[in-house]
Amino acid sequence: MPSWFSSRPGTVPCFQNGRPGTRKGTPITTVLHGLDAIGWDALRHAYGAAGDVPALLRAIADGDDPLGAVDELDVKIYHQGGAVFSAAAAALPFLTGLAASAETDAGVRAAILDTVGRLADEARLADARAIAREWPAAWDAALPRLLALLADPDAVVRRAAVSALDGAAADADTVTMALRARRPDEDDPAARLEAVLVVGGLAKAATAAVLPETLAWLRDLCGDPDPDTRLAALLALAEAVPAQRLGDDLDAVVAAARQAEPDVWRDVPHVGDMPDDLVATYGGMPARLVTWIGAHLEDEVPARTRLCLAFGGDRDADRRIGAVRNAADLLSAWRSPAGRLVPLLAERTADGGGPARAYATHVLAAMAGGPDGARDGEVFAARLDDPHRLARHNEQTVADVAAWGLARLGDARCVPYLAERLAAPNLGYGTAVVGGTGGAGYSTWLPAAQQVLEPLRDHAGVLLPVVRERLRNGTASDQRALADLLERWGSASSPAVPELIPLLGTQAHIAAVNALAAIGPAAAEAAPVLEEMWHRPPEGLPEWSRRQSACALPWALWKIAGDAAAARAVADAAFAGAPRDVAWGYVADVGGHADTCTGRLRTLLDHRDDWTRVRAAHALFRVTGDPSGASETLYHEIYPITRGEYLPVRWAAARHLAEIGPAPEPVHWALRDILDSDRRHHVNTGWQAFAEDRELRDLAARLLADTENH
């Protein structure tokens, strides 16, 4: 299936006066014959009853925006995958008819085939219970028409037809033989390469009647004079025969990739085009090709490391970008390549290609200060004036990455730069702490401003004047972010108390309360305001903020003034409507003052929600000082980590366990597995992959060390 950059790779719609160009062929009215005879309202798609499907099919056939109609129908009948709806089965004959009609524009036909192919793939991958019972018969009827499109006069359609057959595992023999038979007559290079890749993917499902001959065909192509064909065949053969690891033929793969014609691969649906507006961020087609090859190596860590090194010093700037992007992906998943790849990345921070510098500097910054990362800030200091933008949709630059790397090391050379950034029209690093990032590939997105500045507590004296000015005159999002920063800095933030008090009752209310509480007794001048708001909640607060305040205000008053009555009120508020996702943290912090809620906390240890169990266990320990019960609940969240079942709640459990103390002997094996694994343990991607892995390993090591020292 096509890659994530474009849902329609290789398709170039040809419009005439805003409408699809038409050619002689089967009339559209014939293609849609019988459309109204179907009881669409009784069928289902992702959004419910499918009564809107006929109008979308007509819009594809004869509307002003046929591609838009294809996309809208795709959202209905494919959505995000995971199921094949009854509406998809009913629409399939009309879709294949439109795709086969020469009266439909080639770009539209290719887009239709893209949807058909993804439906076929989903029918292969989804749970059988999620596949409409009508689908197999509909697919069987559609297959001959799809196979006929392999000889369509338009190369764009032929490429899309080949790609659409990629999921036809149940018909692997038929499709494989058809693709091989078509090859001598196929004159489009991209269609030829796509066919080889599809044959490789289908070979695992082929029967003994077809498989030996297919594998021999692929092996012959591995020696083809054309480097593009050799590359496709090497990748296809590794896909067809899992025992034949792609890394075993890495020298041949590298040689073929160096001679490959990138412009041919941009039309291969398996690879897809690199849009011009993304080249400055990701590099051009050679970079895309190298990255795509790396993804095929998957967990072949030594081979993928060699691939990075092979292209890391290539004369072609784009191939170097591909090598660095591969290194970023690899290092964020595995620890062992660091010794060989960190020096390569350090060298590439001075690369002539902006994307190579961006990725290299970013990964080194994410690893900075860690056991396998840079501990010297020179590589970052050299990039503090690098203006290359990380992405077209924001103003962040390599210089911002370099300053972040220095901040992670506590290197004062970043302080003037960051002070200037704080005074700029925007904070430069965003204001929201993103709880999770996923998606394909390593991303160069940066942490929020408060996360970047947090390690610079020792330099608060220099940065606070700018922070205080921004608290007075910044936007609400700026104020929330900087109040969050002041909470992280704790007592070092005390000079900013006069700026935090006016934020109480505003959109930055909770952030200001938390910051004042973290400052503690030095924020005494805020105590009367907090007490007044506790007893008379300010008007105009959003509902969630008002409810959280019921815990936050007395808790802050206790932190600042030591008011025991306020501390006891926290527990009452937690069970009286405060949001449970934050309430237990306040209860845990007041500890023994919340002893009246011990029984209620114990009942939550068996709650079906994992976050509720973990937070209640932590609060119970903090209230009672007794680890029994709480520890058992928390350790149940540790074992799945060893199986690669990563969830944020499990990191929270590990934090709480490290606070409780030595690990019992039955859990030692799990902690050692976490430490011994070469995998980076993480939920999120990008820089968080390194941060999460480091934190979990530190916690596991601490738990074992506490045990040995106990």
N, C-alpha and C positions, 0 to 999 in steps of 0.2 A: 504494500500500500504506500501511497505517497508520503513524503516526510512532512513534518509539522510546519514548515515555513509557508506552504501554500496548499490549500485544499484542492486546488485545480492546477497542479504543475503541468507545464507543457501545453496547456490549452490557451489558444489565442483567438478569442471571438472575433469574427469578421462581420461588422455591422454596416449596413447601408441605410443612411438617413435614420439612424436610431432603431432600425428593425433588422432582424437577422436576414442575411442574404439568402435567397431561395434558389434552388435548382430543381430540375425536373426529377420526379420520382414518385413514390407512393404518396397519394394525397393524404394530408393530415386528417381529413375527415374519415378516411378509411382506417387509419391507425387508431383513432379514438372510437371506432364503431363499438357499440355495446357498453360504452361508459356509463350511460344512465340506467342501464338494466341492472346494475349492481346495487344492492342495498347498503350504501356506504354508511349510513347512520348507525347500522348495526355493527360496523367494524370499528376497530380501535387503532389509534396511534398514540404517540407519547403524550398528547394533550387531551385525550379523550375520544369522543365520537369523531369518525373520519368523514363527516359530511362535507368538509371543505376541500377534500382531495380532488374531486372532479374539476373544480374551478382552477386549482393550481395546475393540473395537467393541461387544461385548455390554455392557461397563461403561458405554459412552456411551448405549446404548439403554435400559438398565434397571439401572444401578448406583446406589450411594448418592452417588457424587461424579462425575457425568457430565462436568462441566467439567474436573476433575482428570484424567479419563480422556482427554479431548480433548487436554489439554496433554501427557500422557505419550505418546500416539500421535504427536503433532506432533514431539516430540523424537526419536522413532524414525524416522518416515518423511520428515520435513523436516530435522530436526536444525539445522544452521547454514547450510543451502543448499549450493550448489555441485554438486548432483546431484539427479536424480530416480530413486529406487530402484524396483526391480520391485515391492516391497511397496506402494509408493504407487500404482502403476497398478492393482494388484489391489484395493486398499482404496477406490479412488475411487468406484466405483458404490455401495458401501455408505455411504460418507460423503455422497454427494449424495442417496441415499435417505433417510438420517436427517435431512439438512438440509431435505428436502422434506416430511417427515412432520409433520403438525400435532400428532401425539402427542408429539413432542419439544419440550421447553421452548424458547422463542424465544431466550433467551440462549445455550443450548447450540447451537442451530442456527446462530446467528451465529458462534460460536466455530469450528464445523466449517467454515463458509464461509471464515473467515479462513485456516484451514489450506489449504483447497482453492485459494484465491486465491494464496497464496504458492507453492504447488507449481506452479501455472500460470505464475506469474511466473518461477520458476526454470527451467521448461522453455523459456522464451523467452531467458533470459540465460546459462544454463550451456552448457558445451562439449557439442556433440552426442554426443560419446563417453560423456558422463556421464549421459545420459538413457536410461532403460530403453526398449527397443524397443517394449514394450507400451503406453507412455504415450500416443502420438498416438491410437491407436484408442480407448483408455479415455477420453481427453478428448473425442473426437468424440461418443462415446456419452453423455457426461455433459452436454454443452453444452445440448441442448434442455431438460433438467430445470433447469439453472441459469437459462436464459432465462425459463422459466415462473415462477421465484421472483421475477422483477421485479414480478409482480402479486400476490405473497403478501399475505394480509390483515394481516400484522404488519409495521409499518414498520421495526422493528429488523432483521428478516430481509431486507426489501427493500434496506435500506442495505448490508447485508453481501453480498448477491447482486451488487449493482452493483460493489462493491469487488472481489469475487472475479473479475470479468470484466476487470479492469484489465490482466491479463497475457495476454489472449487475442489476441495480435497476429496469429496465423495466421488468426483468424476476425474480423478487424477490421471488414470490411464488414457481416457479419451482426450483430455485437454493436452496432456504431454505429447501424445502422438500428433495431434493437430499442430501444435507449435513447432515441433521438429519438422513436420512435413512442410510447413509454410516457409521455413527459413531460406531455402534456395531461391524463392521468388520474392522475398522481402528485400526491398532496396533502401528502406529507411534505417539508418544506423541505430537510432534510438529504439525503434520497435524491435530490432534484432537483439539488442542488449537486454531490453526488458523481457523478451521471451526467454532468454537464457536464465535470467534471475528467477522468473516464475517457474520454469521447469525445475530449477534447484529446490525451490520451496515446496513444490508438489511431489517431488520424488519420494519423500518419506511416506506418502500415502499411496504410492503406486504399488501394483501387485507384482508378483514374481514374473508375470508374463511380459511386463514392460520395463521393470526396474533395471535389470542388467544391461539392456541395450541403451537405456537412458544414461546410466552412469558411464558407459563406454563413450557415448556421444559427448558428455561433458568433459571427460578426460582428454578426448581428442581436441576439443576446443581450448583446453588449457595450453596447448602447444601451437595455437593459431598464430599466423604472422601478425595479425592485427592486435596491438596491445590492449585496446578497449575490450575486444572479445576475450582475450586471455584473462583480463582482470575480472570480467563478469563471470567467466567460467570457473575461475578459482574460488570466487565467493559462492557461486551456486553449488559447486561440488562440496564445499565445507558445510553448506546448509543441508545438502542431500544426505551426506554421510557424517553424522555427528562424530564418529570415531576419527574422521579425517579433519584434524584441527587446522584451521586457517593459518595459525601461527607456524605450523610445520612448513608451509610454503611462503613464509613471509618475504624472503628475498625475491621470489618471483612476483609477489604482489607489489612490492615496492618498485621493482623494475618496471612492471606494467603501468603502475600509477604515474611514474615519472614520464612515461612516453604517451600517456593517455591524452585524448583531446577533450578538454573540459567542456567545450561548447556542445559536444555530442551528448554528454551526460546531463546537461541541463534539461534535455527533453525526455530523459528516461524517468518515468513516473516513480520508480523506486527511490530515486535520488531527488529529483525536482530542481526547479530553477532557484537561483539566488537573486531576488529582486534587487534592482539597482539601489534602492533607498536603504537597503540593509548591508550593502558591501562595506561601508565605513565602520559598521559595528562588528560584522562577522567575517569579513573577507569575501573574496569572489569565489567562483566555481572551483578552482583548485583547492582552496581551503575547505570548501564544502565536501569535495570528494575525499580528501584525506580524513576529515572528521567522520564521514560516513563509513569509510573502511575501518576506522578505529572502533566504531560502534559494533561492527560485525565480529570483532575480536572479543567483545564482551568481557568475560572473566579470565581470558588468557593474559594474565597480568604481565609476565615477562615479555611476551610477544608484543603486546600493546606498548610497553615501555620502549622496546626496540623501534617500533614504528615512530614514536615521538622523537627518538634520537635520530632516526634516519632522515626525517624531514625537518628537524629542528634547526639545522644549519643550511638548509637548502638555498640555492641561489634564487629561487622563486619566492618572493615575499608572501604570496598567498599560501603556498605550501607550508611556510614557516608558521603562518597564522593557524593553519589546520593542525600542525604539530602541537602548538601551545594550547589550543582549545582541547585537543585530545588529552594533553597532560593535565589540564584542569579537571576534566571529567574523571580521569584515572586516579589522580591524587585525592579527589574528594570521595572516592569509593574505597581506595586501598592505601595502606600505609607503607608497604614495602618499597614502592618505586621512588620514595622521596629522596633517597641517597643519590640516585642517578638523575632525577628530573629537577630537583631544586636548583642545582648548578645551571642546568639548561635554562630554566625560567629566569634566573638572575641575569644571565647573558642576554636574554630576549627583552628584558626591561629597557634596553637601549636599542631595540630593533627599529629599523626604518619604517616598518608598518605599524600604524597606530593601533589596530586591533591586537596585534601580537604584544605590544607594550601594555595595553590595557589588561588583557587576560593574565599575562605574566606577573605584572605588579599586583593585581588583585589577589591572585592565589597566594603569592608570597605574603601579602598583608594579612590574609585570612589565617595563614600558618604562623605568623610572627609570634615569637616568644614561646612557641610550643616545642616539644621535644625534637621534632623533625623540621622545624622552621627556622627562619632567620632570627638571630639575636642581635644583629648589627644593623643599625638604621641607615647605613650609607646608601644602600640600593634605593631606599625611599627618598632620602634627602636629595638625591640626584634627579628626582622626578617632580619636585615641588613646583616646577614652572612648566610642566607638560600640559599643553592646552587641549590635547586630543579628547574629544567627547566620547563618553562611554556608549551613548545611544542617541538616536535622533530626536527622541521625545523628551529629553531633559537636558539640563545644562551641566551635569556632572562630568568631571574630567579625570584624566589620569592623575593630575595633581591632587585632586580630592582623595583618590585612592592612596596616594603616597602619604598624605597627611594622616589618614586613618592608620596606615601601617606604623608610622612613627608613634602615634598615640597609643597603639597597642603595646609598644615597647616602652612607653613612658618617656620617650625622647623629646626633650624640650624644643627641638628644632621645628616641631609642628605648631607650637603655641602661637607665634605671630601670625602664621597662615590661618589658623582656626579662629583667632580673634578677629581677623579681617573678614573671614567668612561669616561670623556671627553678626557682624555689623552690616552685611550686604542686604539687598532687598529680600533675599530668601536665605534660609539657614544653610543651604547647600547640600544637606544630607537627608532631607525629608523630616517629618515630625512624628510619624506614626511608627510605633514598634510593631512590625509585622509578625504575627504569630506563626506563620507558616508559609513556606515557598516550595513549590514543587515544579513539575514540568520537566521537559527533556533538556538535558545538557546543563552544563555549568553556566550560571548567570553572573554578570558583573554588577548586579544591583548592590547598593551600599546600605549599611545599617542606618538607622535614624540618628539624628544629631546627638541625642542624649546618650546613645550607645557608643558613638564615636568618642565623645568627650568624657565618658565615665572614668577611663583609666587615668585622667589628668587631674585627679583630686589634689595632688601635691602642687599643682599650678593654678589652683582655684583663685589665688590672690590676683593673678594676672588676668584671668578670664572673667571673674565676677563683675567688674565694672561694665563690660559689654553685655553680659547676661542680664544684669539688673536693668540696663537701659532697654533691652529688648522686652523684658517683662513689663515695663511701663508703657511701651509704645508698640509692641508687636501685635500680631493677629492672635486670635484665640488659640489657633493650633500651635503657634510659636510659644505662647504662654504655657500651654499644657506640656509641650515637649521640654521646655526649660525648667518648669517646676518639677517634672520627672527627673531631669538631670540633678537638680538640687536635692531631691530625695536620695538619689544615689550617692551624692557627695556627703550627705549627712551633716554633722556639726560644722564641717568646713564651709557650709553655705550660710551660716548665721548672719553675715552682713546683709543678705538679701531678704531678711524677714520683713522690712518695711515695704518691699515690693510684693511679697507673697500675700500679706494681709488683705490688700484691696482686691485680690483675685477670689477671695471667699465669696460665694454666692454668684459667681460668674460662670461662664462656660468652662473655665479652668478650675472649678471649685474643688473637685475631688483631688486633682493633682496638687493643688495648693495645700489642702489638708494633710495629704501624705507627706509633702515636703516639710511642713512645719513640725509634724510629728517626728520625722527623721532627724531634724535639727535638735529636738529635745528641749531641755531647760533653757537653752539660749534663745528660744522663741517665746519666752514668757510673756512678752507684750501682746502676743496673739491670743493668750488664754481667755481674757474676757470676751473677745469676739467669738471664739469657738464655743464658750459656754452659752452665750446668748443664742447662737444659732442652734445649739443642741436643744434648748428648751423651746425656741421659737424658730422653726426651720424657715429659711429665706424663701420668699415667693419666686416663682419663675424657674425653679430648677427643673430639668427634665425628670421624668418619673424614676428612671434608673438611678440618677444622681441623688434624688431625694431619699430613695430607699437605702442606698449605700451609706448615705450620711448618717442614718440612724445608728450604724456601727462606727463609722469613721470618725465622727465628731467626738463622742465620748472617749474613744480609743486615743485620739490625738491629745485630748485634754489630760488623759492619764499619762501619756508619754512626756508631756511638757511639764505638768504641774504635780504629777504623782497622785492625782485624785482617785482614791480607791473606789469611791461610789461610782465614778464614771467608768472605771474598769469593770465593775460588776454589771453595769448597765449594758455593756457590750454583748454579754451572753444573752441577756433578755432580748435585745434587739435582733440578734442572729436568728432566734426562733420566732420572731414576731413579724417576719416579712422582708427582712433584708435579703438581697440576692445571695443565694447559697454559694455561688462560685467565688465570692470574695469574703463572705461572712466568716467562714471557718478560719481564714488567715488572721482576722482580727481577734477571734476567740483564742487561737493558739498563742498569739502574742501576749494577751493579758494573763495567760497561764492560770495559776491557782485562784485568781479572782473569779474565774468562771466555773468553780467547782460545783455549782448548782446544776450544771448541765451535763455532768458526767454520764448519768444513766441514758440520757437522750443521745449522746455521742456514741455510746456503745451500740445502741440499736442500729446506728448508721453503718457499722462495719460490715453488715451483710446487705447493704443497699445494692441494687442492681446496676447503678451508675458507677463506673470506675472512679471518676473524679470525686464523687461524693464520698466513696469509701476511703480514698487516699487522704483527702483533706480532713475527714472526720478522725481518721487514725492519728494523723499528726496532731490535731487539736487535742485529742484525748491524752496523748503522751505529754503534751505541754501542760495540760491542766492537772494531770495526776502525777506525772513524773514516773509512771509505771510503764515499761516498754511492752509488757505482756499484752497480747491481743493486738495492739497497734502494730508491733513488729511483724507478726504473722500475716496480717492484712497487707502490709507494705511489701513483704518479700514475695508474695504471690505475683506481684507486678514485675519482679526482676527476672524470674525464670524465662518468660517468653522472649526477653531480649536475646538470650543465647540462641534462639531459633530465628533471629532476624525479624521478629515481630515488634516493630518499633512504633511507639505511641508517645506523645508528649507526657502523658500521665505517668509513664514509667520513669522518666527522668525526675519528675517531682517526687516519686516514691523513693528513688535513690538519694535525693537531697535530704529527705526527712530521715531516712535510715542512717545516713552519715551523722546526723545530729543526735540520734538516739544512742549510737555507740557500737561496740563490737558486734560483728556478725556471728550468728550461731553456726556451728560446724556444718550442718546440712546444706547451707547455702554457699559454702566456700567454693565448691566446684563451679557454680554459676559465675561468681565474681572472677575466678581465674580464667574461665572461658572468655569473659568479656575482655580481660586484659591480654590474653594470648592471641585473640583473633586478629588476623591481618586486615579484616574489614573495618572501615570507619563506621561506627555506630551512629546513625543519625536519622531523624525524621524528615528534615528539610534539606534543601539543596543549597548551592552557592556557598557563601562564607559560613552559613550556619552548620553545614556538614562538619567542618573542622571544629567549630566551637562546641557543638553537641558531643562529638566524639571525645574531645579533650575533657569536657566536664564529666562525662560518664566514667571515663577511665580514672580520672582523679578521685571520683567518689568511690569507685570499686577498690582502688589501691588504698584509700583511707580506711575503708571498712576492714580490709584484710590487715592493714598495719595496726589498727586499733585492737584487732583480735590478738595479734602476736605480742602486743605490748601490754595486754590486759593482765 
